[in-house]
Amino acid sequence: MKNNGKNIFTKTQANIDTRVWLLLVIMGVLSTAVLAYKLINNVHCIPFDIIGKGYTAGKAQSYYLGNTIQFYTSAAGNNDVVWDFGDNGKAKGDTVSHAFLHEGNFTVVAIVNGKCDATYKLTIVRLEPVKTTANVSMENPISGAEVLYTNEPAAFSCVLAADTYEWSVLNSPEFPTQTTPTASFLFPIAGTRIIELKLDGDPNKVFRKNVQVLMKQSATEPTMPTPSEMPTVPVLPPPTPLDKSIDEKEPTKPKVMIIPNEEFVNLFNQVTTGDKDLQSITQYLCLAEKTKVLLNGTEWDTVNGFVQKIYKKKRYDIKSVETVRDDNNCVTILKIKYKKRLL
């Protein structure tokens, strides 16, 4: 090869052929590009945790079969989160809900922005139904009423002798554990409760009893006097009809089941996926679809309007729900905070 003074790749430079030099340059450029790509796309993972919320089965990260559990991460900022629940169930979103349909141990995995992950181990157990017959047997030695009324103390005792007694209300830490042979509880809110008794600290000697707490009715209003009790007064014109408001009793306000605020969050988030509808929400509201909602502290709407707004729209993420109740525990206002993701 002749050197005309213009070609820098000649045999006289390190005695290497022009094509070899060209190949080395190309390989260097490609290596630099690959290294730059890795540096640009290198994501430093900040450790984060997975938080699970639901009705626990007496200990941390243990839940009942079929109950809805809410999951979210402690990762800060707006993130793309993909969830794997370990039972072939998957989901996307900062906050998701899932119900396990089989007993066992599961590992929930959250992958943030496609790079960083965390795990959450949990156990799903079956809540065995408790016999609620009036007769107390050795299988269920708890003696006490099965139907109670709000704000009325109810006593429970055990027909078995033991060295120690531990009375508690399942899934209700607001009721302190009682350690006497006889326990007394007072429930301010209507609903189903589970009384649990552990004898001698032995996990094999745990007994449960279902009780139904009903809303206590107000005292009966005074009735109108009978005609024989009223004085006879001669009246010439036709008698004036009595006011219906006096003759008729005030209609009984509707009764609804009381659920925690976290369950409202789960229900609204399932509305966004189309798994729940308006009826799933209004069954817990005295005013049904007319119940007022305050959105993000600024916008007023009704439950009906808000459900229509978010139904099957996964970009809505319900963060919290706060209930405002009247003296009859009826929800008058739902204070809802939510975020709307960008498409």
C-alpha positions in Angstrom: 0.0 0.0 0.0 1.4 3.4 -1.0 1.6 6.3 1.4 0.4 9.4 -0.4 0.7 11.6 2.8 -3.0 11.7 3.4 -3.9 8.2 4.6 -3.1 7.9 8.4 -3.8 4.2 8.5 -0.6 2.8 6.9 1.7 -0.1 7.5 4.3 2.3 8.7 2.1 3.2 11.8 2.7 0.3 14.2 2.9 -1.9 11.2 -0.9 -2.6 11.3 -3.2 -2.9 8.3 -5.8 -0.1 7.7 -8.8 -2.5 8.1 -7.5 -3.7 11.5 -7.2 -0.1 12.7 -10.8 0.6 11.5 -12.1 -2.5 13.3 -10.4 -1.4 16.6 -11.9 2.1 16.3 -15.4 0.7 15.7 -15.1 -1.7 18.7 -14.0 1.2 20.9 -16.9 3.3 19.9 -19.4 0.5 20.6 -17.9 -0.3 24.0 -18.1 3.3 25.0 -21.8 3.5 23.9 -22.7 0.3 25.9 -20.9 1.7 29.0 -22.7 5.0 28.7 -26.0 3.3 28.3 -25.4 1.2 31.4 -24.4 4.3 33.4 -27.4 6.3 32.3 -29.9 3.5 33.0 -28.3 2.5 36.3 -30.9 2.9 39.0 -29.7 3.0 42.6 -32.4 1.1 44.6 -33.4 2.8 47.9 -34.7 0.1 50.3 -38.5 0.2 50.8 -41.1 -1.8 52.6 -44.4 -3.3 51.7 -47.3 -2.5 54.1 -50.4 -4.7 54.3 -53.7 -3.6 55.9 -56.6 -5.9 56.6 -58.3 -7.9 59.4 -55.5 -9.8 61.0 -56.0 -13.4 62.3 -54.6 -12.6 65.8 -50.9 -12.0 64.8 -48.9 -9.8 62.4 -49.0 -10.6 58.7 -51.7 -13.3 59.2 -55.1 -12.8 57.6 -58.4 -14.6 57.1 -59.3 -16.5 53.9 -61.3 -14.4 51.5 -60.8 -11.1 53.3 -59.6 -8.1 51.2 -56.1 -6.9 52.0 -54.7 -3.6 51.0 -51.1 -3.3 49.9 -48.9 -0.3 49.3 -45.2 0.6 49.5 -43.1 3.1 51.5 -41.3 4.2 48.4 -41.5 8.0 48.0 -42.6 9.8 44.8 -44.7 8.7 41.9 -43.6 5.2 40.9 -44.6 2.5 38.5 -45.3 -0.5 40.8 -46.1 -4.0 39.6 -47.4 -6.6 42.1 -47.2 -10.3 42.3 -49.3 -11.9 45.1 -47.8 -15.4 44.9 -51.1 -17.0 44.0 -51.0 -16.2 40.2 -52.6 -12.8 41.0 -51.0 -9.7 39.7 -51.8 -5.9 39.8 -50.4 -2.5 39.1 -50.5 0.7 41.1 -49.2 2.4 44.1 -52.0 1.0 46.3 -53.8 -2.3 45.4 -56.2 -4.7 47.1 -56.3 -8.5 46.9 -58.2 -11.4 48.5 -56.5 -14.8 48.8 -58.8 -17.7 48.0 -56.6 -20.5 49.4 -55.0 -21.1 52.8 -51.2 -21.2 53.1 -48.1 -19.1 53.1 -47.6 -16.5 50.4 -44.9 -14.1 49.4 -46.1 -10.8 47.9 -43.5 -9.1 45.6 -43.6 -5.4 44.6 -41.3 -4.2 41.7 -40.9 -0.4 41.6 -39.9 1.2 38.3 -39.0 -2.2 36.8 -35.7 -2.3 38.9 -36.2 -2.4 42.6 -38.2 -5.0 44.5 -39.3 -5.9 48.0 -41.2 -8.9 49.5 -43.9 -9.3 52.1 -44.6 -12.8 53.6 -48.0 -13.5 55.0 -50.2 -16.4 56.1 -53.8 -17.0 55.1 -55.9 -19.0 57.5 -59.5 -20.1 57.6 -61.8 -18.6 60.2 -63.7 -21.6 61.6 -67.3 -20.9 62.4 -68.1 -20.9 66.0 -71.1 -22.8 67.3 -73.7 -20.4 68.6 -76.2 -22.8 70.2 -77.7 -21.8 73.5 -76.3 -25.0 75.2 -72.7 -24.7 76.3 -70.6 -27.8 75.6 -67.0 -28.8 76.3 -66.2 -27.8 72.6 -67.3 -24.3 73.4 -67.2 -23.6 77.2 -68.0 -19.9 76.8 -71.3 -19.0 78.4 -73.1 -15.7 77.7 -75.7 -14.0 75.5 -75.5 -14.4 71.8 -77.5 -11.2 71.0 -76.5 -8.0 72.7 -77.4 -4.3 72.4 -75.1 -1.3 72.1 -73.8 0.4 75.2 -75.2 -2.3 77.5 -72.5 -4.4 79.4 -72.6 -8.1 78.7 -70.9 -10.7 80.9 -69.2 -14.0 79.7 -68.0 -16.9 81.8 -66.2 -20.2 81.3 -67.5 -23.5 82.5 -64.0 -25.0 82.5 -61.6 -24.5 85.4 -58.2 -23.2 84.5 -55.2 -21.5 86.2 -55.3 -18.5 83.9 -57.9 -16.9 81.6 -57.4 -14.5 78.7 -60.5 -12.8 77.4 -60.3 -10.6 74.2 -62.4 -9.4 71.3 -60.9 -10.7 68.1 -59.5 -8.1 65.7 -60.5 -5.3 68.2 -57.4 -4.1 70.1 -59.4 -1.3 71.6 -60.8 -3.8 74.1 -58.1 -4.6 76.7 -57.5 -8.3 77.6 -59.3 -9.4 80.7 -57.7 -12.1 83.0 -60.5 -13.0 85.3 -62.8 -16.1 85.1 -65.7 -13.8 84.1 -65.3 -11.0 81.6 -67.6 -8.1 80.8 -67.6 -6.1 77.5 -69.6 -3.1 76.4 -69.9 -2.5 72.6 -70.7 1.0 71.5 -71.2 0.1 67.8 -73.6 -2.5 66.3 -72.2 -5.4 64.3 -70.8 -9.0 64.7 -68.1 -9.6 67.3 -66.0 -12.6 68.2 -65.3 -13.2 71.9 -62.0 -15.2 72.3 -60.9 -17.1 75.4 -57.5 -18.7 75.9 -57.0 -21.0 78.9 -53.7 -21.6 80.7 -51.9 -19.7 78.0 -52.2 -22.8 75.8 -52.8 -22.1 72.1 -54.6 -25.5 71.9 -57.1 -24.2 74.4 -58.5 -21.3 72.5 -62.3 -20.9 72.2 -64.4 -18.4 70.3 -68.1 -17.3 70.4 -69.9 -15.2 67.9 -72.2 -12.5 69.3 -74.5 -10.1 67.4 -74.6 -6.5 68.7 -77.8 -4.7 67.8 -78.5 -1.0 67.9 -80.5 -0.2 71.0 -83.9 1.3 70.2 -85.0 4.5 71.8 -87.7 4.5 74.4 -91.2 4.4 73.0 -92.8 7.8 72.6 -96.0 8.6 74.6 -99.1 7.6 72.8 -102.2 9.7 72.3 -104.9 9.3 75.0 -107.8 7.0 74.1 -111.2 8.6 73.4 -112.5 7.4 76.8 -109.7 9.3 78.5 -110.4 12.6 76.7 -113.0 15.0 78.1 -116.2 15.2 76.2 -116.6 18.6 74.5 -119.7 19.5 72.5 -118.6 20.5 69.0 -121.0 21.6 66.3 -118.7 21.8 63.2 -117.0 18.7 61.9 -113.9 17.8 63.9 -110.6 19.0 62.6 -108.4 16.1 61.6 -105.5 15.5 64.0 -102.0 16.4 62.8 -100.4 13.3 61.3 -97.1 14.2 62.9 -98.8 13.6 66.3 -100.6 10.4 65.3 -97.7 8.8 63.5 -94.5 7.7 65.0 -91.2 8.9 63.6 -90.0 6.3 61.0 -87.2 4.1 62.2 -83.9 5.1 60.6 -82.3 2.5 58.4 -79.8 0.2 59.9 -76.6 -0.6 58.1 -73.5 -2.7 58.9 -70.6 -0.6 60.2 -67.2 -1.2 58.5 -63.8 0.5 59.1 -62.6 3.4 56.9 -59.9 1.1 55.4 -62.6 -1.1 54.0 -64.3 1.9 52.3 -60.9 2.6 50.7 -60.7 -1.0 49.4 -64.3 -0.9 48.0 -63.7 2.4 46.1 -60.4 1.2 44.7 -62.2 -2.0 43.5 -64.8 0.3 41.8 -62.0 1.8 39.7 -61.2 -1.7 38.4 -64.8 -2.6 37.8 -64.8 -5.3 40.5 -67.4 -3.4 42.6 -70.3 -1.2 41.8 -72.5 1.4 43.5 -74.5 -1.2 45.4 -71.3 -2.4 47.0 -70.9 1.0 48.6 -74.5 2.1 49.4 -75.2 -1.1 51.4 -73.2 0.5 54.2 -74.8 4.0 53.9 -78.1 5.1 55.5 -78.7 7.7 52.8 -77.5 5.3 50.1 -76.5 7.0 46.8 -77.5 10.4 48.2 -74.7 10.4 50.8 -72.5 13.5 50.4 -68.8 13.2 49.7 -66.0 15.8 50.1 -63.3 15.1 47.6 -59.7 16.2 48.5 -61.2 18.7 50.9 -62.4 21.1 48.2 -65.1 19.5 45.9 -68.6 18.3 47.0 -70.4 15.5 45.3 -72.7 12.5 46.1 -71.6 8.9 46.3 -73.6 8.2 43.1 -71.8 10.9 41.2 -68.4 10.0 42.5 -68.8 6.2 41.7 -69.9 7.1 38.1 -66.8 9.3 37.9 -64.3 6.6 38.9 -66.0 3.4 37.7 -63.6 1.2 35.6 -61.1 4.1 35.6 -57.9 2.7 37.1 -56.1 6.0 37.0 -58.0 7.0 40.1 -56.2 5.9 43.2 -58.2 6.3 46.5 -55.8 7.1 49.3 -58.0 7.5 52.3 -61.7 7.7 53.4 -62.9 9.3 56.6 -66.5 8.9 57.7 -68.6 11.4 59.6 -71.4 9.8 61.5 -74.5 11.0 63.3 -75.8 9.9 66.7 -77.3 6.7 65.1 -73.9 5.8 63.5 -75.2 6.6 60.1 -72.6 8.0 57.7 -73.5 11.6 56.8 -70.3 12.6 54.9 -67.5 10.6 53.3 -64.2 12.6 53.2 -62.3 11.0 50.3 -58.7 11.8 49.3 -57.6 10.5 45.9 -54.9 10.9 43.3 -55.5 10.9 39.5 -52.6 9.3 37.6 -51.5 10.6 34.2 -52.4 8.3 31.3 
